[in-house]
Amino acid sequence: MKDRLMETVQAEATKRERAFDPAQRWKVLQETITWTEQQLRPEERRNRPRLPLQLMVAMSRGRE
């Protein structure tokens, strides 16, 4: 029973992937990453600009 369910899930995922244009999939993926990073605090974001040490210390004290 479990194997049959897994086969069905895999078949549906494959069908969904074939229906999705690769360029559109890439665009959606990039938009999702951008949106997710915007939800993070600035100090948690990737590729963030370096902050001055005083600002970093002030931010860490604000969390305590």
PQR file with spaces between the fields and no chain letter, atoms N, CA, C, O and H, PARSE charges and radii, in Angstrom:
ATOM       1  N    MET     1       0.837   -1.197    0.000 -0.4000 1.5000
ATOM       2  CA   MET     1       0.000    0.000    0.000 -0.0000 2.0000
ATOM       3  C    MET     1       0.877    1.253    0.000  0.5500 1.7000
ATOM       4  O    MET     1       0.648    2.179   -0.778 -0.5500 1.4000
ATOM       5  N    LYS     2       1.885    1.274    0.882 -0.4000 1.5000
ATOM       6  CA   LYS     2       2.757    2.435    0.981 -0.0000 2.0000
ATOM       7  C    LYS     2       3.550    2.641   -0.309  0.5500 1.7000
ATOM       8  O    LYS     2       3.742    3.773   -0.753 -0.5500 1.4000
ATOM       9  H    LYS     2       2.071    0.521    1.514  0.4000 1.0000
ATOM      10  N    ASP     3       4.012    1.532   -0.911 -0.4000 1.5000
ATOM      11  CA   ASP     3       4.769    1.627   -2.164 -0.0000 2.0000
ATOM      12  C    ASP     3       3.904    2.208   -3.277  0.5500 1.7000
ATOM      13  O    ASP     3       4.366    3.019   -4.079 -0.5500 1.4000
ATOM      14  H    ASP     3       3.857    0.612   -0.550  0.4000 1.0000
ATOM      15  N    ARG     4       2.658    1.786   -3.313 -0.4000 1.5000
ATOM      16  CA   ARG     4       1.739    2.287   -4.344 -0.0000 2.0000
ATOM      17  C    ARG     4       1.509    3.788   -4.174  0.5500 1.7000
ATOM      18  O    ARG     4       1.464    4.528   -5.157 -0.5500 1.4000
ATOM      19  H    ARG     4       2.283    1.127   -2.661  0.4000 1.0000
ATOM      20  N    LEU     5       1.365    4.229   -2.942 -0.4000 1.5000
ATOM      21  CA   LEU     5       1.180    5.651   -2.668 -0.0000 2.0000
ATOM      22  C    LEU     5       2.414    6.444   -3.091  0.5500 1.7000
ATOM      23  O    LEU     5       2.295    7.498   -3.716 -0.5500 1.4000
ATOM      24  H    LEU     5       1.401    3.628   -2.144  0.4000 1.0000
ATOM      25  N    MET     6       3.595    5.935   -2.751 -0.4000 1.5000
ATOM      26  CA   MET     6       4.835    6.617   -3.125 -0.0000 2.0000
ATOM      27  C    MET     6       4.988    6.686   -4.643  0.5500 1.7000
ATOM      28  O    MET     6       5.449    7.696   -5.175 -0.5500 1.4000
ATOM      29  H    MET     6       3.692    5.078   -2.243  0.4000 1.0000
ATOM      30  N    GLU     7       4.607    5.621   -5.341 -0.4000 1.5000
ATOM      31  CA   GLU     7       4.667    5.618   -6.806 -0.0000 2.0000
ATOM      32  C    GLU     7       3.721    6.676   -7.376  0.5500 1.7000
ATOM      33  O    GLU     7       4.070    7.390   -8.316 -0.5500 1.4000
ATOM      34  H    GLU     7       4.233    4.800   -4.909  0.4000 1.0000
ATOM      35  N    THR     8       2.539    6.766   -6.807 -0.4000 1.5000
ATOM      36  CA   THR     8       1.564    7.754   -7.260 -0.0000 2.0000
ATOM      37  C    THR     8       2.074    9.169   -7.015  0.5500 1.7000
ATOM      38  O    THR     8       1.956   10.033   -7.883 -0.5500 1.4000
ATOM      39  H    THR     8       2.255    6.186   -6.043  0.4000 1.0000
ATOM      40  N    VAL     9       2.635    9.406   -5.844 -0.4000 1.5000
ATOM      41  CA   VAL     9       3.177   10.723   -5.509 -0.0000 2.0000
ATOM      42  C    VAL     9       4.297   11.080   -6.482  0.5500 1.7000
ATOM      43  O    VAL     9       4.348   12.199   -6.992 -0.5500 1.4000
ATOM      44  H    VAL     9       2.731    8.704   -5.138  0.4000 1.0000
ATOM      45  N    GLN    10       5.192   10.129   -6.737 -0.4000 1.5000
ATOM      46  CA   GLN    10       6.308   10.378   -7.658 -0.0000 2.0000
ATOM      47  C    GLN    10       5.800   10.638   -9.075  0.5500 1.7000
ATOM      48  O    GLN    10       6.308   11.524   -9.763 -0.5500 1.4000
ATOM      49  H    GLN    10       5.150    9.220   -6.323  0.4000 1.0000
ATOM      50  N    ALA    11       4.810    9.879   -9.510 -0.4000 1.5000
ATOM      51  CA   ALA    11       4.253   10.072  -10.852 -0.0000 2.0000
ATOM      52  C    ALA    11       3.613   11.454  -10.992  0.5500 1.7000
ATOM      53  O    ALA    11       3.765   12.114  -12.020 -0.5500 1.4000
ATOM      54  H    ALA    11       4.397    9.159   -8.952  0.4000 1.0000
ATOM      55  N    GLU    12       2.903   11.882   -9.961 -0.4000 1.5000
ATOM      56  CA   GLU    12       2.278   13.205   -9.996 -0.0000 2.0000
ATOM      57  C    GLU    12       3.328   14.311   -9.981  0.5500 1.7000
ATOM      58  O    GLU    12       3.175   15.318  -10.673 -0.5500 1.4000
ATOM      59  H    GLU    12       2.779   11.346   -9.126  0.4000 1.0000
ATOM      60  N    ALA    13       4.384   14.135   -9.205 -0.4000 1.5000
ATOM      61  CA   ALA    13       5.456   15.133   -9.171 -0.0000 2.0000
ATOM      62  C    ALA    13       6.135   15.230  -10.532  0.5500 1.7000
ATOM      63  O    ALA    13       6.430   16.329  -11.002 -0.5500 1.4000
ATOM      64  H    ALA    13       4.508   13.318   -8.643  0.4000 1.0000
ATOM      65  N    THR    14       6.382   14.096  -11.160 -0.4000 1.5000
ATOM      66  CA   THR    14       7.003   14.083  -12.490 -0.0000 2.0000
ATOM      67  C    THR    14       6.100   14.763  -13.504  0.5500 1.7000
ATOM      68  O    THR    14       6.571   15.535  -14.339 -0.5500 1.4000
ATOM      69  H    THR    14       6.142   13.204  -10.778  0.4000 1.0000
ATOM      70  N    LYS    15       4.813   14.483  -13.437 -0.4000 1.5000
ATOM      71  CA   LYS    15       3.849   15.102  -14.353 -0.0000 2.0000
ATOM      72  C    LYS    15       3.835   16.623  -14.168  0.5500 1.7000
ATOM      73  O    LYS    15       3.796   17.373  -15.144 -0.5500 1.4000
ATOM      74  H    LYS    15       4.431   13.855  -12.759  0.4000 1.0000
ATOM      75  N    ARG    16       3.868   17.065  -12.922 -0.4000 1.5000
ATOM      76  CA   ARG    16       3.858   18.495  -12.610 -0.0000 2.0000
ATOM      77  C    ARG    16       5.132   19.167  -13.125  0.5500 1.7000
ATOM      78  O    ARG    16       5.081   20.272  -13.664 -0.5500 1.4000
ATOM      79  H    ARG    16       3.901   16.456  -12.130  0.4000 1.0000
ATOM      80  N    GLU    17       6.273   18.497  -12.956 -0.4000 1.5000
ATOM      81  CA   GLU    17       7.539   19.059  -13.419 -0.0000 2.0000
ATOM      82  C    GLU    17       7.584   19.184  -14.933  0.5500 1.7000
ATOM      83  O    GLU    17       8.112   20.167  -15.455 -0.5500 1.4000
ATOM      84  H    GLU    17       6.315   17.599  -12.518  0.4000 1.0000
ATOM      85  N    ARG    18       7.045   18.215  -15.641 -0.4000 1.5000
ATOM      86  CA   ARG    18       7.035   18.274  -17.109 -0.0000 2.0000
ATOM      87  C    ARG    18       6.158   19.409  -17.620  0.5500 1.7000
ATOM      88  O    ARG    18       6.427   19.980  -18.677 -0.5500 1.4000
ATOM      89  H    ARG    18       6.617   17.416  -15.217  0.4000 1.0000
ATOM      90  N    ALA    19       5.118   19.731  -16.877 -0.4000 1.5000
ATOM      91  CA   ALA    19       4.186   20.774  -17.309 -0.0000 2.0000
ATOM      92  C    ALA    19       4.728   22.176  -17.046  0.5500 1.7000
ATOM      93  O    ALA    19       4.196   23.153  -17.573 -0.5500 1.4000
ATOM      94  H    ALA    19       4.899   19.267  -16.019  0.4000 1.0000
ATOM      95  N    PHE    20       5.771   22.283  -16.244 -0.4000 1.5000
ATOM      96  CA   PHE    20       6.317   23.576  -15.837 -0.0000 2.0000
ATOM      97  C    PHE    20       7.473   23.944  -16.753  0.5500 1.7000
ATOM      98  O    PHE    20       8.451   23.201  -16.848 -0.5500 1.4000
ATOM      99  H    PHE    20       6.203   21.489  -15.816  0.4000 1.0000
ATOM     100  N    ASP    21       7.371   25.083  -17.428 -0.4000 1.5000
ATOM     101  CA   ASP    21       8.425   25.574  -18.297 -0.0000 2.0000
ATOM     102  C    ASP    21       9.688   25.836  -17.464  0.5500 1.7000
ATOM     103  O    ASP    21       9.610   26.514  -16.440 -0.5500 1.4000
ATOM     104  H    ASP    21       6.577   25.686  -17.351  0.4000 1.0000
ATOM     105  N    PRO    22      10.848   25.313  -17.883 -0.5600 1.5000
ATOM     106  CA   PRO    22      12.075   25.503  -17.088  0.2800 2.0000
ATOM     107  C    PRO    22      12.411   26.973  -16.826  0.5500 1.7000
ATOM     108  O    PRO    22      12.846   27.309  -15.725 -0.5500 1.4000
ATOM     109  N    ALA    23      12.224   27.837  -17.794 -0.4000 1.5000
ATOM     110  CA   ALA    23      12.520   29.264  -17.586 -0.0000 2.0000
ATOM     111  C    ALA    23      11.573   29.852  -16.544  0.5500 1.7000
ATOM     112  O    ALA    23      11.990   30.632  -15.688 -0.5500 1.4000
ATOM     113  H    ALA    23      11.870   27.564  -18.688  0.4000 1.0000
ATOM     114  N    GLN    24      10.313   29.480  -16.620 -0.4000 1.5000
ATOM     115  CA   GLN    24       9.331   29.971  -15.646 -0.0000 2.0000
ATOM     116  C    GLN    24       9.640   29.408  -14.258  0.5500 1.7000
ATOM     117  O    GLN    24       9.509   30.120  -13.262 -0.5500 1.4000
ATOM     118  H    GLN    24       9.974   28.846  -17.315  0.4000 1.0000
ATOM     119  N    ARG    25      10.045   28.145  -14.182 -0.4000 1.5000
ATOM     120  CA   ARG    25      10.403   27.533  -12.901 -0.0000 2.0000
ATOM     121  C    ARG    25      11.572   28.290  -12.267  0.5500 1.7000
ATOM     122  O    ARG    25      11.549   28.568  -11.068 -0.5500 1.4000
ATOM     123  H    ARG    25      10.151   27.567  -14.991  0.4000 1.0000
ATOM     124  N    TRP    26      12.595   28.624  -13.065 -0.4000 1.5000
ATOM     125  CA   TRP    26      13.748   29.349  -12.554 -0.0000 2.0000
ATOM     126  C    TRP    26      13.337   30.728  -12.034  0.5500 1.7000
ATOM     127  O    TRP    26      13.802   31.174  -10.985 -0.5500 1.4000
ATOM     128  H    TRP    26      12.614   28.398  -14.039  0.4000 1.0000
ATOM     129  N    LYS    27      12.461   31.392  -12.786 -0.4000 1.5000
ATOM     130  CA   LYS    27      11.999   32.721  -12.372 -0.0000 2.0000
ATOM     131  C    LYS    27      11.251   32.636  -11.037  0.5500 1.7000
ATOM     132  O    LYS    27      11.479   33.454  -10.145 -0.5500 1.4000
ATOM     133  H    LYS    27      12.083   31.030  -13.638  0.4000 1.0000
ATOM     134  N    VAL    28      10.375   31.665  -10.901 -0.4000 1.5000
ATOM     135  CA   VAL    28       9.614   31.490   -9.658 -0.0000 2.0000
ATOM     136  C    VAL    28      10.551   31.168   -8.499  0.5500 1.7000
ATOM     137  O    VAL    28      10.369   31.666   -7.388 -0.5500 1.4000
ATOM     138  H    VAL    28      10.190   31.001  -11.625  0.4000 1.0000
ATOM     139  N    LEU    29      11.548   30.336   -8.761 -0.4000 1.5000
ATOM     140  CA   LEU    29      12.513   29.994   -7.723 -0.0000 2.0000
ATOM     141  C    LEU    29      13.269   31.237   -7.253  0.5500 1.7000
ATOM     142  O    LEU    29      13.426   31.444   -6.049 -0.5500 1.4000
ATOM     143  H    LEU    29      11.695   29.930   -9.663  0.4000 1.0000
ATOM     144  N    GLN    30      13.732   32.056   -8.179 -0.4000 1.5000
ATOM     145  CA   GLN    30      14.449   33.273   -7.821 -0.0000 2.0000
ATOM     146  C    GLN    30      13.555   34.248   -7.058  0.5500 1.7000
ATOM     147  O    GLN    30      13.996   34.871   -6.092 -0.5500 1.4000
ATOM     148  H    GLN    30      13.604   31.888   -9.156  0.4000 1.0000
ATOM     149  N    GLU    31      12.300   34.380   -7.491 -0.4000 1.5000
ATOM     150  CA   GLU    31      11.365   35.262   -6.779 -0.0000 2.0000
ATOM     151  C    GLU    31      11.108   34.760   -5.360  0.5500 1.7000
ATOM     152  O    GLU    31      10.992   35.555   -4.427 -0.5500 1.4000
ATOM     153  H    GLU    31      11.942   33.874   -8.275  0.4000 1.0000
ATOM     154  N    THR    32      11.019   33.455   -5.203 -0.4000 1.5000
ATOM     155  CA   THR    32      10.798   32.876   -3.875 -0.0000 2.0000
ATOM     156  C    THR    32      11.983   33.138   -2.960  0.5500 1.7000
ATOM     157  O    THR    32      11.804   33.499   -1.797 -0.5500 1.4000
ATOM     158  H    THR    32      11.113   32.809   -5.961  0.4000 1.0000
ATOM     159  N    ILE    33      13.196   32.958   -3.480 -0.4000 1.5000
ATOM     160  CA   ILE    33      14.389   33.222   -2.686 -0.0000 2.0000
ATOM     161  C    ILE    33      14.445   34.691   -2.280  0.5500 1.7000
ATOM     162  O    ILE    33      14.735   35.007   -1.126 -0.5500 1.4000
ATOM     163  H    ILE    33      13.342   32.664   -4.424  0.4000 1.0000
ATOM     164  N    THR    34      14.169   35.586   -3.223 -0.4000 1.5000
ATOM     165  CA   THR    34      14.185   37.020   -2.944 -0.0000 2.0000
ATOM     166  C    THR    34      13.163   37.364   -1.866  0.5500 1.7000
ATOM     167  O    THR    34      13.474   38.090   -0.921 -0.5500 1.4000
ATOM     168  H    THR    34      13.934   35.329   -4.160  0.4000 1.0000
ATOM     169  N    TRP    35      11.954   36.849   -2.004 -0.4000 1.5000
ATOM     170  CA   TRP    35      10.903   37.129   -1.025 -0.0000 2.0000
ATOM     171  C    TRP    35      11.305   36.605    0.354  0.5500 1.7000
ATOM     172  O    TRP    35      11.127   37.288    1.362 -0.5500 1.4000
ATOM     173  H    TRP    35      11.702   36.260   -2.771  0.4000 1.0000
ATOM     174  N    THR    36      11.847   35.384    0.387 -0.4000 1.5000
ATOM     175  CA   THR    36      12.236   34.790    1.663 -0.0000 2.0000
ATOM     176  C    THR    36      13.311   35.620    2.350  0.5500 1.7000
ATOM     177  O    THR    36      13.238   35.862    3.555 -0.5500 1.4000
ATOM     178  H    THR    36      11.991   34.828   -0.432  0.4000 1.0000
ATOM     179  N    GLU    37      14.306   36.055    1.589 -0.4000 1.5000
ATOM     180  CA   GLU    37      15.364   36.871    2.188 -0.0000 2.0000
ATOM     181  C    GLU    37      14.833   38.207    2.682  0.5500 1.7000
ATOM     182  O    GLU    37      15.327   38.733    3.679 -0.5500 1.4000
ATOM     183  H    GLU    37      14.365   35.858    0.610  0.4000 1.0000
ATOM     184  N    GLN    38      13.848   38.758    2.013 -0.4000 1.5000
ATOM     185  CA   GLN    38      13.281   40.027    2.455 -0.0000 2.0000
ATOM     186  C    GLN    38      12.555   39.881    3.787  0.5500 1.7000
ATOM     187  O    GLN    38      12.379   40.865    4.506 -0.5500 1.4000
ATOM     188  H    GLN    38      13.447   38.331    1.203  0.4000 1.0000
ATOM     189  N    GLN    39      12.135   38.671    4.120 -0.4000 1.5000
ATOM     190  CA   GLN    39      11.446   38.438    5.383 -0.0000 2.0000
ATOM     191  C    GLN    39      12.417   38.323    6.553  0.5500 1.7000
ATOM     192  O    GLN    39      12.008   38.415    7.710 -0.5500 1.4000
ATOM     193  H    GLN    39      12.278   37.872    3.536  0.4000 1.0000
ATOM     194  N    LEU    40      13.703   38.123    6.258 -0.4000 1.5000
ATOM     195  CA   LEU    40      14.711   37.977    7.311 -0.0000 2.0000
ATOM     196  C    LEU    40      15.162   39.339    7.832  0.5500 1.7000
ATOM     197  O    LEU    40      15.032   40.359    7.156 -0.5500 1.4000
ATOM     198  H    LEU    40      14.036   38.049    5.318  0.4000 1.0000
ATOM     199  N    ARG    41      15.692   39.325    9.044 -0.4000 1.5000
ATOM     200  CA   ARG    41      16.316   40.540    9.566 -0.0000 2.0000
ATOM     201  C    ARG    41      17.577   40.796    8.754  0.5500 1.7000
ATOM     202  O    ARG    41      18.171   39.852    8.234 -0.5500 1.4000
ATOM     203  H    ARG    41      15.798   38.496    9.593  0.4000 1.0000
ATOM     204  N    PRO    42      18.000   42.051    8.633 -0.5600 1.5000
ATOM     205  CA   PRO    42      19.166   42.369    7.790  0.2800 2.0000
ATOM     206  C    PRO    42      20.414   41.566    8.143  0.5500 1.7000
ATOM     207  O    PRO    42      21.160   41.177    7.243 -0.5500 1.4000
ATOM     208  N    GLU    43      20.660   41.310    9.410 -0.4000 1.5000
ATOM     209  CA   GLU    43      21.872   40.593    9.779 -0.0000 2.0000
ATOM     210  C    GLU    43      21.825   39.104    9.440  0.5500 1.7000
ATOM     211  O    GLU    43      22.848   38.423    9.509 -0.5500 1.4000
ATOM     212  H    GLU    43      20.055   41.625   10.141  0.4000 1.0000
ATOM     213  N    GLU    44      20.650   38.597    9.077 -0.4000 1.5000
ATOM     214  CA   GLU    44      20.518   37.184    8.722 -0.0000 2.0000
ATOM     215  C    GLU    44      20.549   36.951    7.215  0.5500 1.7000
ATOM     216  O    GLU    44      20.610   35.804    6.773 -0.5500 1.4000
ATOM     217  H    GLU    44      19.819   39.151    9.021  0.4000 1.0000
ATOM     218  N    ARG    45      20.508   38.009    6.426 -0.4000 1.5000
ATOM     219  CA   ARG    45      20.454   37.866    4.971 -0.0000 2.0000
ATOM     220  C    ARG    45      21.800   37.460    4.387  0.5500 1.7000
ATOM     221  O    ARG    45      22.858   37.778    4.931 -0.5500 1.4000
ATOM     222  H    ARG    45      20.458   38.941    6.785  0.4000 1.0000
ATOM     223  N    ARG    46      21.732   36.750    3.268 -0.4000 1.5000
ATOM     224  CA   ARG    46      22.952   36.402    2.536 -0.0000 2.0000
ATOM     225  C    ARG    46      23.444   37.633    1.791  0.5500 1.7000
ATOM     226  O    ARG    46      22.667   38.539    1.488 -0.5500 1.4000
ATOM     227  H    ARG    46      20.872   36.492    2.826  0.4000 1.0000
ATOM     228  N    ASN    47      24.721   37.658    1.501 -0.4000 1.5000
ATOM     229  CA   ASN    47      25.317   38.714    0.686 -0.0000 2.0000
ATOM     230  C    ASN    47      24.956   40.112    1.183  0.5500 1.7000
ATOM     231  O    ASN    47      24.767   41.040    0.397 -0.5500 1.4000
ATOM     232  H    ASN    47      25.352   36.922    1.747  0.4000 1.0000
ATOM     233  N    ARG    48      24.867   40.237    2.488 -0.4000 1.5000
ATOM     234  CA   ARG    48      24.518   41.531    3.048 -0.0000 2.0000
ATOM     235  C    ARG    48      25.739   42.425    3.116  0.5500 1.7000
ATOM     236  O    ARG    48      26.857   41.928    3.253 -0.5500 1.4000
ATOM     237  H    ARG    48      25.020   39.483    3.127  0.4000 1.0000
ATOM     238  N    PRO    49      25.553   43.723    3.025 -0.5600 1.5000
ATOM     239  CA   PRO    49      26.702   44.620    3.174  0.2800 2.0000
ATOM     240  C    PRO    49      27.241   44.542    4.594  0.5500 1.7000
ATOM     241  O    PRO    49      26.489   44.320    5.543 -0.5500 1.4000
ATOM     242  N    ARG    50      28.526   44.721    4.729 -0.4000 1.5000
ATOM     243  CA   ARG    50      29.145   44.701    6.051 -0.0000 2.0000
ATOM     244  C    ARG    50      28.685   45.906    6.848  0.5500 1.7000
ATOM     245  O    ARG    50      28.614   47.021    6.332 -0.5500 1.4000
ATOM     246  H    ARG    50      29.137   44.901    3.958  0.4000 1.0000
ATOM     247  N    LEU    51      28.374   45.664    8.111 -0.4000 1.5000
ATOM     248  CA   LEU    51      27.947   46.739    8.996 -0.0000 2.0000
ATOM     249  C    LEU    51      29.126   47.173    9.863  0.5500 1.7000
ATOM     250  O    LEU    51      29.976   46.351   10.208 -0.5500 1.4000
ATOM     251  H    LEU    51      28.432   44.758    8.529  0.4000 1.0000
ATOM     252  N    PRO    52      29.183   48.439   10.214 -0.5600 1.5000
ATOM     253  CA   PRO    52      30.236   48.883   11.125  0.2800 2.0000
ATOM     254  C    PRO    52      30.132   48.139   12.452  0.5500 1.7000
ATOM     255  O    PRO    52      29.040   47.765   12.878 -0.5500 1.4000
ATOM     256  N    LEU    53      31.262   47.928   13.094 -0.4000 1.5000
ATOM     257  CA   LEU    53      31.309   47.174   14.344 -0.0000 2.0000
ATOM     258  C    LEU    53      30.389   47.779   15.403  0.5500 1.7000
ATOM     259  O    LEU    53      29.710   47.045   16.122 -0.5500 1.4000
ATOM     260  H    LEU    53      32.150   48.231   12.747  0.4000 1.0000
ATOM     261  N    GLN    54      30.358   49.121   15.507 -0.4000 1.5000
ATOM     262  CA   GLN    54      29.513   49.758   16.521 -0.0000 2.0000
ATOM     263  C    GLN    54      28.040   49.403   16.302  0.5500 1.7000
ATOM     264  O    GLN    54      27.299   49.166   17.256 -0.5500 1.4000
ATOM     265  H    GLN    54      30.909   49.717   14.923  0.4000 1.0000
ATOM     266  N    LEU    55      27.636   49.372   15.057 -0.4000 1.5000
ATOM     267  CA   LEU    55      26.241   49.048   14.757 -0.0000 2.0000
ATOM     268  C    LEU    55      25.946   47.595   15.103  0.5500 1.7000
ATOM     269  O    LEU    55      24.883   47.287   15.643 -0.5500 1.4000
ATOM     270  H    LEU    55      28.237   49.564   14.282  0.4000 1.0000
ATOM     271  N    MET    56      26.882   46.700   14.795 -0.4000 1.5000
ATOM     272  CA   MET    56      26.696   45.289   15.120 -0.0000 2.0000
ATOM     273  C    MET    56      26.562   45.095   16.635  0.5500 1.7000
ATOM     274  O    MET    56      25.714   44.329   17.093 -0.5500 1.4000
ATOM     275  H    MET    56      27.746   46.951   14.356  0.4000 1.0000
ATOM     276  N    VAL    57      27.402   45.789   17.409 -0.4000 1.5000
ATOM     277  CA   VAL    57      27.342   45.685   18.863 -0.0000 2.0000
ATOM     278  C    VAL    57      26.011   46.226   19.367  0.5500 1.7000
ATOM     279  O    VAL    57      25.383   45.613   20.230 -0.5500 1.4000
ATOM     280  H    VAL    57      28.091   46.411   17.037  0.4000 1.0000
ATOM     281  N    ALA    58      25.577   47.354   18.845 -0.4000 1.5000
ATOM     282  CA   ALA    58      24.300   47.946   19.262 -0.0000 2.0000
ATOM     283  C    ALA    58      23.137   47.015   18.940  0.5500 1.7000
ATOM     284  O    ALA    58      22.205   46.889   19.735 -0.5500 1.4000
ATOM     285  H    ALA    58      26.087   47.852   18.144  0.4000 1.0000
ATOM     286  N    MET    59      23.185   46.354   17.768 -0.4000 1.5000
ATOM     287  CA   MET    59      22.115   45.441   17.381 -0.0000 2.0000
ATOM     288  C    MET    59      22.090   44.209   18.289  0.5500 1.7000
ATOM     289  O    MET    59      21.020   43.727   18.658 -0.5500 1.4000
ATOM     290  H    MET    59      23.942   46.456   17.123  0.4000 1.0000
ATOM     291  N    SER    60      23.267   43.708   18.646 -0.4000 1.5000
ATOM     292  CA   SER    60      23.309   42.521   19.508 -0.0000 2.0000
ATOM     293  C    SER    60      22.833   42.844   20.916  0.5500 1.7000
ATOM     294  O    SER    60      22.227   41.996   21.571 -0.5500 1.4000
ATOM     295  H    SER    60      24.137   44.101   18.347  0.4000 1.0000
ATOM     296  N    ARG    61      23.097   44.051   21.388 -0.4000 1.5000
ATOM     297  CA   ARG    61      22.627   44.460   22.715 -0.0000 2.0000
ATOM     298  C    ARG    61      21.119   44.640   22.731  0.5500 1.7000
ATOM     299  O    ARG    61      20.478   44.439   23.762 -0.5500 1.4000
ATOM     300  H    ARG    61      23.590   44.739   20.856  0.4000 1.0000
ATOM     301  N    GLY    62      20.559   45.012   21.609 -0.4000 1.5000
ATOM     302  CA   GLY    62      19.110   45.198   21.532 -0.0000 2.0000
ATOM     303  C    GLY    62      18.346   43.902   21.670  0.5500 1.7000
ATOM     304  O    GLY    62      17.177   43.915   22.054 -0.5500 1.4000
ATOM     305  H    GLY    62      21.080   45.175   20.771  0.4000 1.0000
ATOM     306  N    ARG    63      18.982   42.776   21.364 -0.4000 1.5000
ATOM     307  CA   ARG    63      18.321   41.471   21.460 -0.0000 2.0000
ATOM     308  C    ARG    63      18.299   40.926   22.873  0.5500 1.7000
ATOM     309  O    ARG    63      17.446   40.103   23.207 -0.5500 1.4000
ATOM     310  H    ARG    63      19.932   42.765   21.052  0.4000 1.0000
ATOM     311  N    GLU    64      19.222   41.371   23.703 -0.4000 1.5000
ATOM     312  CA   GLU    64      19.358   40.813   25.050 -0.0000 2.0000
ATOM     313  C    GLU    64      18.210   41.193   25.945  0.5500 1.7000
ATOM     314  O    GLU    64      18.180   40.801   27.111 -0.5500 1.4000
ATOM     315  H    GLU    64      19.915   42.039   23.432  0.4000 1.0000
